[in-house]
Amino acid sequence: MSQRNDSNDVRVWRRWTASSLLLLAALGAVYAFGTSITAVRTAGPEAVIAESWRLFGLLVFAGIFLLLAVRPRLYPGIWELAIFHKAVTATYLFTFASDAPDATGTAIADGVLAVVIIVAYLLVRADRNWEGFRDRQPTEERSVR
């Protein structure tokens, strides 16, 4: 029987928790995509572009969350962009657009999602993703030498 290293158990738990949170976020984005199809179909000419943009953006975020859940240490910058987008959207809607239809609900959802992404980011220590990225040279630079 092999003994487990306590620090390894902590890493496994942290990774599992972060991946679970991100998988839930991905499922939520897919669910929101499904419920938004009607909004695109019924949107008038003044809103169809914005509704379409939102619809397909939900699929993009589902993909981003899935990528981060599967390989959380591979994508420097993607974590930070996702956190920025959700946090700034929530802040903007709370501050400047709270009287718009569905703004409060969307702001709350994006605010909670920003917190979830930050928790996952901290659990997997995604800030360290940049260390390996800085050490790598772009393909073009290697081929020139």
VMD Tcl script that builds the backbone (N, CA, C; Angstrom):
set m [mol new atoms 435]
animate dup $m
set s [atomselect $m all]
$s set {name element resname resid chain x y z} {
  {N N MET 1 A 0.819 -1.176 0.000}
  {CA C MET 1 A 0.000 0.000 0.000}
  {C C MET 1 A 0.869 1.247 0.000}
  {N N SER 2 A 0.540 2.191 -0.825}
  {CA C SER 2 A 1.349 3.417 -0.877}
  {C C SER 2 A 0.741 4.485 0.013}
  {N N GLN 3 A 1.622 5.275 0.589}
  {CA C GLN 3 A 1.156 6.384 1.406}
  {C C GLN 3 A 1.084 7.631 0.539}
  {N N ARG 4 A 0.066 8.419 0.797}
  {CA C ARG 4 A -0.076 9.667 0.051}
  {C C ARG 4 A 0.637 10.789 0.772}
  {N N ASN 5 A 1.168 11.677 -0.018}
  {CA C ASN 5 A 1.797 12.875 0.511}
  {C C ASN 5 A 0.692 13.893 0.802}
  {N N ASP 6 A 0.686 14.473 2.005}
  {CA C ASP 6 A -0.355 15.427 2.369}
  {C C ASP 6 A -0.425 16.606 1.409}
  {N N SER 7 A 0.729 17.116 0.974}
  {CA C SER 7 A 0.715 18.264 0.060}
  {C C SER 7 A 0.116 17.866 -1.288}
  {N N ASN 8 A 0.315 16.613 -1.721}
  {CA C ASN 8 A -0.275 16.138 -2.961}
  {C C ASN 8 A -1.793 16.062 -2.823}
  {N N ASP 9 A -2.291 15.608 -1.660}
  {CA C ASP 9 A -3.730 15.551 -1.421}
  {C C ASP 9 A -4.354 16.939 -1.534}
  {N N VAL 10 A -3.676 17.926 -0.991}
  {CA C VAL 10 A -4.175 19.292 -1.053}
  {C C VAL 10 A -4.229 19.762 -2.504}
  {N N ARG 11 A -3.184 19.482 -3.274}
  {CA C ARG 11 A -3.178 19.889 -4.685}
  {C C ARG 11 A -4.309 19.227 -5.454}
  {N N VAL 12 A -4.508 17.934 -5.208}
  {CA C VAL 12 A -5.579 17.215 -5.896}
  {C C VAL 12 A -6.928 17.821 -5.516}
  {N N TRP 13 A -7.154 18.088 -4.258}
  {CA C TRP 13 A -8.408 18.677 -3.803}
  {C C TRP 13 A -8.624 20.053 -4.422}
  {N N ARG 14 A -7.574 20.852 -4.439}
  {CA C ARG 14 A -7.686 22.204 -5.006}
  {C C ARG 14 A -8.008 22.141 -6.494}
  {N N ARG 15 A -7.313 21.277 -7.209}
  {CA C ARG 15 A -7.534 21.125 -8.654}
  {C C ARG 15 A -8.948 20.614 -8.928}
  {N N TRP 16 A -9.386 19.608 -8.171}
  {CA C TRP 16 A -10.723 19.037 -8.351}
  {C C TRP 16 A -11.788 20.094 -8.082}
  {N N THR 17 A -11.629 20.856 -7.026}
  {CA C THR 17 A -12.593 21.893 -6.676}
  {C C THR 17 A -12.649 22.972 -7.757}
  {N N ALA 18 A -11.481 23.429 -8.198}
  {CA C ALA 18 A -11.436 24.459 -9.244}
  {C C ALA 18 A -12.062 23.943 -10.535}
  {N N SER 19 A -11.725 22.730 -10.929}
  {CA C SER 19 A -12.289 22.163 -12.158}
  {C C SER 19 A -13.798 21.997 -12.038}
  {N N SER 20 A -14.267 21.591 -10.882}
  {CA C SER 20 A -15.711 21.447 -10.671}
  {C C SER 20 A -16.430 22.787 -10.799}
  {N N LEU 21 A -15.846 23.818 -10.205}
  {CA C LEU 21 A -16.440 25.157 -10.309}
  {C C LEU 21 A -16.504 25.614 -11.769}
  {N N LEU 22 A -15.432 25.383 -12.500}
  {CA C LEU 22 A -15.388 25.802 -13.901}
  {C C LEU 22 A -16.327 24.976 -14.774}
  {N N LEU 23 A -16.472 23.693 -14.474}
  {CA C LEU 23 A -17.430 22.869 -15.216}
  {C C LEU 23 A -18.856 23.337 -14.960}
  {N N LEU 24 A -19.149 23.717 -13.724}
  {CA C LEU 24 A -20.469 24.283 -13.423}
  {C C LEU 24 A -20.685 25.596 -14.177}
  {N N ALA 25 A -19.652 26.411 -14.254}
  {CA C ALA 25 A -19.744 27.663 -15.008}
  {C C ALA 25 A -19.991 27.377 -16.489}
  {N N ALA 26 A -19.316 26.373 -17.029}
  {CA C ALA 26 A -19.513 25.998 -18.436}
  {C C ALA 26 A -20.942 25.516 -18.666}
  {N N LEU 27 A -21.437 24.676 -17.769}
  {CA C LEU 27 A -22.816 24.201 -17.892}
  {C C LEU 27 A -23.810 25.355 -17.793}
  {N N GLY 28 A -23.535 26.285 -16.903}
  {CA C GLY 28 A -24.393 27.466 -16.782}
  {C C GLY 28 A -24.406 28.289 -18.057}
  {N N ALA 29 A -23.250 28.425 -18.689}
  {CA C ALA 29 A -23.175 29.175 -19.944}
  {C C ALA 29 A -23.927 28.459 -21.059}
  {N N VAL 30 A -23.835 27.132 -21.100}
  {CA C VAL 30 A -24.582 26.370 -22.107}
  {C C VAL 30 A -26.082 26.496 -21.851}
  {N N TYR 31 A -26.483 26.432 -20.587}
  {CA C TYR 31 A -27.896 26.613 -20.233}
  {C C TYR 31 A -28.373 28.006 -20.659}
  {N N ALA 32 A -27.579 29.025 -20.354}
  {CA C ALA 32 A -27.946 30.392 -20.746}
  {C C ALA 32 A -28.024 30.518 -22.261}
  {N N PHE 33 A -27.134 29.847 -22.978}
  {CA C PHE 33 A -27.203 29.819 -24.444}
  {C C PHE 33 A -28.546 29.266 -24.887}
  {N N GLY 34 A -28.932 28.136 -24.317}
  {CA C GLY 34 A -30.197 27.510 -24.695}
  {C C GLY 34 A -31.397 28.392 -24.426}
  {N N THR 35 A -31.376 29.085 -23.303}
  {CA C THR 35 A -32.514 29.950 -22.983}
  {C C THR 35 A -32.485 31.264 -23.758}
  {N N SER 36 A -31.364 31.589 -24.358}
  {CA C SER 36 A -31.244 32.841 -25.109}
  {C C SER 36 A -31.615 32.709 -26.577}
  {N N ILE 37 A -31.797 31.503 -27.043}
  {CA C ILE 37 A -32.142 31.311 -28.451}
  {C C ILE 37 A -33.448 32.020 -28.787}
  {N N THR 38 A -34.418 31.946 -27.890}
  {CA C THR 38 A -35.699 32.613 -28.104}
  {C C THR 38 A -35.529 34.120 -28.199}
  {N N ALA 39 A -34.635 34.676 -27.393}
  {CA C ALA 39 A -34.404 36.122 -27.427}
  {C C ALA 39 A -33.896 36.570 -28.795}
  {N N VAL 40 A -33.055 35.745 -29.410}
  {CA C VAL 40 A -32.542 36.085 -30.740}
  {C C VAL 40 A -33.652 35.963 -31.775}
  {N N ARG 41 A -34.440 34.898 -31.673}
  {CA C ARG 41 A -35.524 34.674 -32.639}
  {C C ARG 41 A -36.586 35.763 -32.585}
  {N N THR 42 A -36.843 36.295 -31.394}
  {CA C THR 42 A -37.913 37.282 -31.233}
  {C C THR 42 A -37.402 38.723 -31.218}
  {N N ALA 43 A -36.095 38.905 -31.310}
  {CA C ALA 43 A -35.525 40.257 -31.254}
  {C C ALA 43 A -35.920 41.053 -32.489}
  {N N GLY 44 A -36.189 42.298 -32.257}
  {CA C GLY 44 A -36.465 43.199 -33.369}
  {C C GLY 44 A -35.168 43.599 -34.048}
  {N N PRO 45 A -35.287 44.324 -35.152}
  {CA C PRO 45 A -34.092 44.715 -35.906}
  {C C PRO 45 A -33.092 45.526 -35.085}
  {N N GLU 46 A -33.567 46.279 -34.101}
  {CA C GLU 46 A -32.670 47.107 -33.292}
  {C C GLU 46 A -31.901 46.296 -32.256}
  {N N ALA 47 A -32.313 45.054 -31.987}
  {CA C ALA 47 A -31.672 44.266 -30.935}
  {C C ALA 47 A -31.077 42.950 -31.422}
  {N N VAL 48 A -31.326 42.571 -32.660}
  {CA C VAL 48 A -30.898 41.252 -33.117}
  {C C VAL 48 A -29.374 41.101 -33.108}
  {N N ILE 49 A -28.651 42.150 -33.422}
  {CA C ILE 49 A -27.184 42.059 -33.418}
  {C C ILE 49 A -26.671 41.850 -31.996}
  {N N ALA 50 A -27.153 42.629 -31.058}
  {CA C ALA 50 A -26.710 42.498 -29.668}
  {C C ALA 50 A -27.104 41.140 -29.088}
  {N N GLU 51 A -28.300 40.683 -29.382}
  {CA C GLU 51 A -28.743 39.380 -28.874}
  {C C GLU 51 A -27.941 38.234 -29.485}
  {N N SER 52 A -27.604 38.356 -30.780}
  {CA C SER 52 A -26.787 37.333 -31.435}
  {C C SER 52 A -25.388 37.313 -30.833}
  {N N TRP 53 A -24.834 38.489 -30.617}
  {CA C TRP 53 A -23.506 38.618 -30.015}
  {C C TRP 53 A -23.488 37.941 -28.644}
  {N N ARG 54 A -24.505 38.221 -27.840}
  {CA C ARG 54 A -24.616 37.620 -26.509}
  {C C ARG 54 A -24.769 36.103 -26.610}
  {N N LEU 55 A -25.615 35.646 -27.519}
  {CA C LEU 55 A -25.876 34.225 -27.685}
  {C C LEU 55 A -24.592 33.452 -27.956}
  {N N PHE 56 A -23.844 33.882 -28.940}
  {CA C PHE 56 A -22.633 33.153 -29.299}
  {C C PHE 56 A -21.497 33.407 -28.310}
  {N N GLY 57 A -21.523 34.547 -27.638}
  {CA C GLY 57 A -20.557 34.795 -26.569}
  {C C GLY 57 A -20.718 33.803 -25.426}
  {N N LEU 58 A -21.944 33.395 -25.167}
  {CA C LEU 58 A -22.176 32.392 -24.127}
  {C C LEU 58 A -21.509 31.066 -24.480}
  {N N LEU 59 A -21.551 30.696 -25.746}
  {CA C LEU 59 A -20.854 29.470 -26.173}
  {C C LEU 59 A -19.340 29.620 -26.065}
  {N N VAL 60 A -18.839 30.800 -26.405}
  {CA C VAL 60 A -17.397 31.040 -26.283}
  {C C VAL 60 A -16.980 30.911 -24.817}
  {N N PHE 61 A -17.745 31.506 -23.910}
  {CA C PHE 61 A -17.402 31.397 -22.492}
  {C C PHE 61 A -17.533 29.964 -21.991}
  {N N ALA 62 A -18.514 29.223 -22.480}
  {CA C ALA 62 A -18.615 27.808 -22.099}
  {C C ALA 62 A -17.337 27.076 -22.509}
  {N N GLY 63 A -16.847 27.354 -23.706}
  {CA C GLY 63 A -15.602 26.738 -24.172}
  {C C GLY 63 A -14.409 27.158 -23.348}
  {N N ILE 64 A -14.335 28.433 -23.017}
  {CA C ILE 64 A -13.226 28.929 -22.187}
  {C C ILE 64 A -13.236 28.247 -20.824}
  {N N PHE 65 A -14.407 28.176 -20.200}
  {CA C PHE 65 A -14.492 27.537 -18.887}
  {C C PHE 65 A -14.124 26.060 -18.969}
  {N N LEU 66 A -14.512 25.402 -20.043}
  {CA C LEU 66 A -14.171 23.996 -20.217}
  {C C LEU 66 A -12.656 23.821 -20.393}
  {N N LEU 67 A -12.043 24.662 -21.217}
  {CA C LEU 67 A -10.589 24.597 -21.394}
  {C C LEU 67 A -9.859 24.813 -20.073}
  {N N LEU 68 A -10.295 25.790 -19.306}
  {CA C LEU 68 A -9.646 26.078 -18.025}
  {C C LEU 68 A -9.881 24.959 -17.018}
  {N N ALA 69 A -11.032 24.318 -17.083}
  {CA C ALA 69 A -11.317 23.207 -16.168}
  {C C ALA 69 A -10.419 22.016 -16.455}
  {N N VAL 70 A -10.179 21.754 -17.736}
  {CA C VAL 70 A -9.392 20.585 -18.131}
  {C C VAL 70 A -7.894 20.830 -17.970}
  {N N ARG 71 A -7.428 21.995 -18.368}
  {CA C ARG 71 A -5.988 22.312 -18.312}
  {C C ARG 71 A -5.792 23.699 -17.683}
  {N N PRO 72 A -5.976 23.816 -16.385}
  {CA C PRO 72 A -5.950 25.139 -15.748}
  {C C PRO 72 A -4.599 25.840 -15.751}
  {N N ARG 73 A -3.527 25.100 -15.978}
  {CA C ARG 73 A -2.205 25.725 -15.928}
  {C C ARG 73 A -1.631 25.987 -17.313}
  {N N LEU 74 A -2.444 25.857 -18.350}
  {CA C LEU 74 A -1.933 25.960 -19.712}
  {C C LEU 74 A -2.201 27.315 -20.371}
  {N N TYR 75 A -3.115 28.102 -19.833}
  {CA C TYR 75 A -3.590 29.277 -20.558}
  {C C TYR 75 A -3.343 30.591 -19.816}
  {N N PRO 76 A -2.114 31.091 -19.833}
  {CA C PRO 76 A -1.898 32.395 -19.198}
  {C C PRO 76 A -2.660 33.471 -19.960}
  {N N GLY 77 A -3.283 34.336 -19.233}
  {CA C GLY 77 A -4.028 35.437 -19.837}
  {C C GLY 77 A -5.504 35.153 -19.997}
  {N N ILE 78 A -5.879 33.923 -20.256}
  {CA C ILE 78 A -7.291 33.592 -20.442}
  {C C ILE 78 A -8.047 33.735 -19.123}
  {N N TRP 79 A -7.442 33.265 -18.053}
  {CA C TRP 79 A -8.064 33.441 -16.733}
  {C C TRP 79 A -8.345 34.922 -16.467}
  {N N GLU 80 A -7.324 35.726 -16.653}
  {CA C GLU 80 A -7.438 37.151 -16.325}
  {C C GLU 80 A -8.473 37.843 -17.214}
  {N N LEU 81 A -8.530 37.464 -18.484}
  {CA C LEU 81 A -9.538 38.048 -19.379}
  {C C LEU 81 A -10.956 37.661 -18.960}
  {N N ALA 82 A -11.149 36.411 -18.570}
  {CA C ALA 82 A -12.468 35.961 -18.125}
  {C C ALA 82 A -12.887 36.692 -16.850}
  {N N ILE 83 A -11.953 36.810 -15.910}
  {CA C ILE 83 A -12.246 37.533 -14.666}
  {C C ILE 83 A -12.582 38.987 -14.979}
  {N N PHE 84 A -11.764 39.622 -15.805}
  {CA C PHE 84 A -12.004 41.018 -16.176}
  {C C PHE 84 A -13.386 41.185 -16.797}
  {N N HIS 85 A -13.715 40.351 -17.762}
  {CA C HIS 85 A -14.987 40.494 -18.465}
  {C C HIS 85 A -16.171 40.381 -17.506}
  {N N LYS 86 A -16.165 39.368 -16.670}
  {CA C LYS 86 A -17.294 39.169 -15.760}
  {C C LYS 86 A -17.360 40.273 -14.707}
  {N N ALA 87 A -16.233 40.664 -14.168}
  {CA C ALA 87 A -16.225 41.707 -13.130}
  {C C ALA 87 A -16.628 43.063 -13.693}
  {N N VAL 88 A -16.103 43.426 -14.850}
  {CA C VAL 88 A -16.414 44.740 -15.410}
  {C C VAL 88 A -17.861 44.788 -15.905}
  {N N THR 89 A -18.370 43.680 -16.429}
  {CA C THR 89 A -19.771 43.654 -16.856}
  {C C THR 89 A -20.689 43.844 -15.656}
  {N N ALA 90 A -20.437 43.116 -14.577}
  {CA C ALA 90 A -21.256 43.252 -13.373}
  {C C ALA 90 A -21.189 44.674 -12.815}
  {N N THR 91 A -19.985 45.213 -12.751}
  {CA C THR 91 A -19.804 46.567 -12.217}
  {C C THR 91 A -20.523 47.596 -13.068}
  {N N TYR 92 A -20.365 47.492 -14.376}
  {CA C TYR 92 A -21.013 48.445 -15.283}
  {C C TYR 92 A -22.535 48.372 -15.155}
  {N N LEU 93 A -23.079 47.160 -15.162}
  {CA C LEU 93 A -24.531 47.026 -15.090}
  {C C LEU 93 A -25.077 47.549 -13.772}
  {N N PHE 94 A -24.403 47.260 -12.666}
  {CA C PHE 94 A -24.847 47.787 -11.366}
  {C C PHE 94 A -24.770 49.309 -11.326}
  {N N THR 95 A -23.717 49.864 -11.916}
  {CA C THR 95 A -23.450 51.295 -11.799}
  {C C THR 95 A -24.232 52.148 -12.789}
  {N N PHE 96 A -24.268 51.725 -14.054}
  {CA C PHE 96 A -24.802 52.604 -15.092}
  {C C PHE 96 A -26.064 52.112 -15.784}
  {N N ALA 97 A -26.410 50.845 -15.624}
  {CA C ALA 97 A -27.529 50.328 -16.407}
  {C C ALA 97 A -28.534 49.564 -15.566}
  {N N SER 98 A -28.607 49.861 -14.291}
  {CA C SER 98 A -29.468 49.069 -13.406}
  {C C SER 98 A -30.948 49.189 -13.741}
  {N N ASP 99 A -31.332 50.225 -14.481}
  {CA C ASP 99 A -32.745 50.361 -14.846}
  {C C ASP 99 A -33.100 49.627 -16.143}
  {N N ALA 100 A -32.123 49.067 -16.827}
  {CA C ALA 100 A -32.380 48.310 -18.055}
  {C C ALA 100 A -33.014 46.963 -17.701}
  {N N PRO 101 A -33.863 46.441 -18.587}
  {CA C PRO 101 A -34.474 45.135 -18.312}
  {C C PRO 101 A -33.407 44.052 -18.129}
  {N N ASP 102 A -33.570 43.222 -17.117}
  {CA C ASP 102 A -32.668 42.099 -16.817}
  {C C ASP 102 A -31.266 42.508 -16.391}
  {N N ALA 103 A -31.007 43.804 -16.218}
  {CA C ALA 103 A -29.650 44.246 -15.865}
  {C C ALA 103 A -29.235 43.750 -14.485}
  {N N THR 104 A -30.127 43.834 -13.517}
  {CA C THR 104 A -29.766 43.428 -12.159}
  {C C THR 104 A -29.475 41.939 -12.092}
  {N N GLY 105 A -30.311 41.129 -12.708}
  {CA C GLY 105 A -30.082 39.685 -12.720}
  {C C GLY 105 A -28.783 39.315 -13.415}
  {N N THR 106 A -28.517 39.968 -14.540}
  {CA C THR 106 A -27.273 39.707 -15.274}
  {C C THR 106 A -26.071 40.167 -14.466}
  {N N ALA 107 A -26.196 41.324 -13.819}
  {CA C ALA 107 A -25.093 41.832 -12.996}
  {C C ALA 107 A -24.790 40.885 -11.840}
  {N N ILE 108 A -25.820 40.379 -11.208}
  {CA C ILE 108 A -25.611 39.441 -10.099}
  {C C ILE 108 A -24.958 38.158 -10.615}
  {N N ALA 109 A -25.468 37.634 -11.727}
  {CA C ALA 109 A -24.902 36.402 -12.290}
  {C C ALA 109 A -23.438 36.598 -12.666}
  {N N ASP 110 A -23.116 37.706 -13.324}
  {CA C ASP 110 A -21.730 37.942 -13.724}
  {C C ASP 110 A -20.845 38.234 -12.516}
  {N N GLY 111 A -21.380 38.898 -11.509}
  {CA C GLY 111 A -20.609 39.141 -10.287}
  {C C GLY 111 A -20.278 37.852 -9.563}
  {N N VAL 112 A -21.268 36.982 -9.427}
  {CA C VAL 112 A -21.035 35.683 -8.794}
  {C C VAL 112 A -20.042 34.874 -9.619}
  {N N LEU 113 A -20.201 34.912 -10.926}
  {CA C LEU 113 A -19.290 34.180 -11.804}
  {C C LEU 113 A -17.859 34.700 -11.689}
  {N N ALA 114 A -17.698 36.002 -11.569}
  {CA C ALA 114 A -16.356 36.567 -11.378}
  {C C ALA 114 A -15.735 36.018 -10.095}
  {N N VAL 115 A -16.509 35.952 -9.037}
  {CA C VAL 115 A -16.001 35.422 -7.764}
  {C C VAL 115 A -15.645 33.943 -7.917}
  {N N VAL 116 A -16.481 33.174 -8.590}
  {CA C VAL 116 A -16.219 31.746 -8.802}
  {C C VAL 116 A -14.917 31.559 -9.584}
  {N N ILE 117 A -14.726 32.350 -10.631}
  {CA C ILE 117 A -13.508 32.234 -11.435}
  {C C ILE 117 A -12.282 32.621 -10.603}
  {N N ILE 118 A -12.410 33.662 -9.803}
  {CA C ILE 118 A -11.294 34.082 -8.941}
  {C C ILE 118 A -10.945 32.981 -7.943}
  {N N VAL 119 A -11.954 32.361 -7.346}
  {CA C VAL 119 A -11.702 31.264 -6.398}
  {C C VAL 119 A -10.973 30.129 -7.102}
  {N N ALA 120 A -11.433 29.736 -8.288}
  {CA C ALA 120 A -10.768 28.666 -9.045}
  {C C ALA 120 A -9.340 29.069 -9.408}
  {N N TYR 121 A -9.165 30.320 -9.805}
  {CA C TYR 121 A -7.845 30.867 -10.157}
  {C C TYR 121 A -6.876 30.730 -8.981}
  {N N LEU 122 A -7.348 31.090 -7.806}
  {CA C LEU 122 A -6.506 31.017 -6.614}
  {C C LEU 122 A -6.243 29.567 -6.204}
  {N N LEU 123 A -7.246 28.709 -6.345}
  {CA C LEU 123 A -7.073 27.309 -5.968}
  {C C LEU 123 A -5.982 26.617 -6.775}
  {N N VAL 124 A -5.940 26.898 -8.077}
  {CA C VAL 124 A -4.937 26.227 -8.925}
  {C C VAL 124 A -3.671 27.056 -9.093}
  {N N ARG 125 A -3.625 28.189 -8.397}
  {CA C ARG 125 A -2.466 29.085 -8.475}
  {C C ARG 125 A -2.158 29.445 -9.930}
  {N N ALA 126 A -3.198 29.850 -10.635}
  {CA C ALA 126 A -3.068 30.155 -12.064}
  {C C ALA 126 A -2.162 31.352 -12.331}
  {N N ASP 127 A -1.870 32.149 -11.312}
  {CA C ASP 127 A -0.928 33.246 -11.498}
  {C C ASP 127 A 0.447 32.719 -11.900}
  {N N ARG 128 A 0.731 31.467 -11.574}
  {CA C ARG 128 A 2.014 30.861 -11.943}
  {C C ARG 128 A 2.068 30.451 -13.421}
  {N N ASN 129 A 0.947 30.505 -14.120}
  {CA C ASN 129 A 0.930 30.143 -15.540}
  {C C ASN 129 A 1.902 30.995 -16.338}
  {N N TRP 130 A 2.106 32.215 -15.906}
  {CA C TRP 130 A 2.979 33.132 -16.644}
  {C C TRP 130 A 4.440 32.726 -16.569}
  {N N GLU 131 A 4.835 32.015 -15.510}
  {CA C GLU 131 A 6.244 31.612 -15.364}
  {C C GLU 131 A 6.688 30.753 -16.537}
  {N N GLY 132 A 5.935 29.724 -16.864}
  {CA C GLY 132 A 6.285 28.859 -17.985}
  {C C GLY 132 A 6.156 29.569 -19.319}
  {N N PHE 133 A 5.224 30.472 -19.412}
  {CA C PHE 133 A 5.010 31.217 -20.653}
  {C C PHE 133 A 6.199 32.131 -20.954}
  {N N ARG 134 A 6.723 32.779 -19.932}
  {CA C ARG 134 A 7.867 33.680 -20.118}
  {C C ARG 134 A 9.127 32.931 -20.515}
  {N N ASP 135 A 9.247 31.685 -20.045}
  {CA C ASP 135 A 10.438 30.886 -20.334}
  {C C ASP 135 A 10.457 30.356 -21.762}
  {N N ARG 136 A 9.298 30.267 -22.394}
  {CA C ARG 136 A 9.228 29.739 -23.762}
  {C C ARG 136 A 9.525 30.827 -24.773}
  {N N GLN 137 A 10.184 30.447 -25.849}
  {CA C GLN 137 A 10.449 31.383 -26.941}
  {C C GLN 137 A 9.451 31.112 -28.051}
  {N N PRO 138 A 8.979 32.152 -28.701}
  {CA C PRO 138 A 8.080 31.934 -29.834}
  {C C PRO 138 A 8.778 31.114 -30.919}
  {N N THR 139 A 8.008 30.376 -31.692}
  {CA C THR 139 A 8.536 29.510 -32.748}
  {C C THR 139 A 9.365 30.298 -33.749}
  {N N GLU 140 A 8.927 31.489 -34.091}
  {CA C GLU 140 A 9.668 32.289 -35.080}
  {C C GLU 140 A 11.070 32.631 -34.585}
  {N N GLU 141 A 11.210 32.960 -33.309}
  {CA C GLU 141 A 12.514 33.323 -32.765}
  {C C GLU 141 A 13.443 32.118 -32.772}
  {N N ARG 142 A 12.926 30.925 -32.485}
  {CA C ARG 142 A 13.763 29.725 -32.480}
  {C C ARG 142 A 14.221 29.381 -33.881}
  {N N SER 143 A 13.367 29.555 -34.876}
  {CA C SER 143 A 13.721 29.160 -36.240}
  {C C SER 143 A 14.707 30.130 -36.891}
  {N N VAL 144 A 14.776 31.377 -36.423}
  {CA C VAL 144 A 15.685 32.368 -36.971}
  {C C VAL 144 A 17.121 32.076 -36.558}
  {N N ARG 145 A 17.298 31.549 -35.389}
  {CA C ARG 145 A 18.645 31.301 -34.853}
  {C C ARG 145 A 19.342 30.248 -35.571}
}
mol reanalyze $m
mol bondsrecalc $m
mol representation Tube
mol addrep $m
